Amino acid sequence: MSSVKNGDLVVPGDQLCVIEEMSPSFGTYEKDGVVFATTSGGVSIDLKARSISVLGPDGSDKLILPIQGDIMVGEVLRAYESRAEISLVKRNGKDLLSPLIGEIRIGNVTRRFVKSMHDVIRAGDIIRAVALSTHKLSTELSVVGPDLGVILGRCARCGNDLVLTTHNNMVCLRCENHETREAAKDYGVMFGLEARPDLAPRRRSYGDRGGGDRRYGDRRGGDRRGRDRRGGDRRGGHRNSYRDGDRRPRRR
């Protein structure tokens, strides 16, 4: 039977039983075949359903760990090449009593190819994500979708807030550093940051790129035409003199 009894008080992380004895329910989760508590409260065992849960003092269900589909907000603790660790502080718009750890893999950031996580998410960023797992530590997250992604980015150089210029492109107003993020469509709104498209790097137009070539081409072309014209005159002059009947000088 389970290692705990009905009414026992437990705290998050306490081992309750093994999965062969009871199935996890509210306030619990299973890892490697062992059922743990996710919140503080009293143990409730349902022998008929063969399930175990942790309830509040008033008998209400207490569920701390996210379930699939929950919208989470948190700060990026560390970003690696292919994943990032997140400290989650909000769940469905409500503050969590204590932060939870979440994880985003590079395949759950965007549908386009990304070489490194540092191109889309960096440490210190605030993100909005959706939970992909239920009752798991750490919570698997995804930021694929227009409402998800970075809602506040921090400059990798000086730590100042980044301002959005154009889609996924940002600039630091303090050190003028340009960076990229996988930004949510409402990036910066809840932090009072307005987009600054006027600060986006200017792209050279096709005409500007061709202007330099034309200038060089004209100069080189003019030289070639001049050489051809001069050379042609000289060669043409000799040929004409031969055609006019002039004899070639005899060799001695």
Secondary structure, 3 states (H helix, E strand, C coil): CCCCCCCCEECCCCEEEECCCCEECCCEEEECCEEEECCCEEEEEECCCCEEEEECCCCCECCCCCCCCCEEEEEEEEECCCEEEEEEEEECCEEEEEEEEEEEEHHHCCCCCCCCHHHCCCCCCEEEEEECCCCCCCEEEECCCCCCEEEECECCCCCCEEEEEECCEEEECCCCCEEECCECCCCCHHHCCCCCHHHCCCCCCHHHHHHHHHHHHHHHHHHHHHHHHHHHHHHHHHHHHHHCCCCCCCCC
